[in-house]
Amino acid sequence: MFRRLVGAVVVLALAVGVTLAAEIRGVITKIDGDKVTFTEMKKGKEKGDTKTLPLAPGAKVVKGKFDKTTKTFTAGDALEGGVKNKMFSKIGDKGVGAVIVTDAGNTKITEIRVFGGGKKKKDK
């Protein structure tokens, strides 16, 4: 009986932790070590607050894929080099579009789903 109660509490805690994690759609403007500075994007093209959050140990950096059925960005393949990828070392004025997933307390970044960038130009 006690084991069932403990198991139920653990499952409940995990479920609450997952639901409290935030997915923030924004533009990454700067990465300094393990600190990521980004501007939150509201509906439309309206910009929100600029925030700086640290990366959690083992944070994933992946290419985002748009799922047409759910109309959300899902995780794709891992980005080679993580935040040390050249995409982040040469961030332009427009920044890098991404979905930033935080932990339950919104204190650390657990995943970055990068999107945009368009198609590669063919050599002529």
Helices and strands as residue ranges (DSSP letters): H 2-20, E 23-32, E 35-41, E 47-67, E 72-78, G 82-84, H 86-89, E 96-102, E 109-114
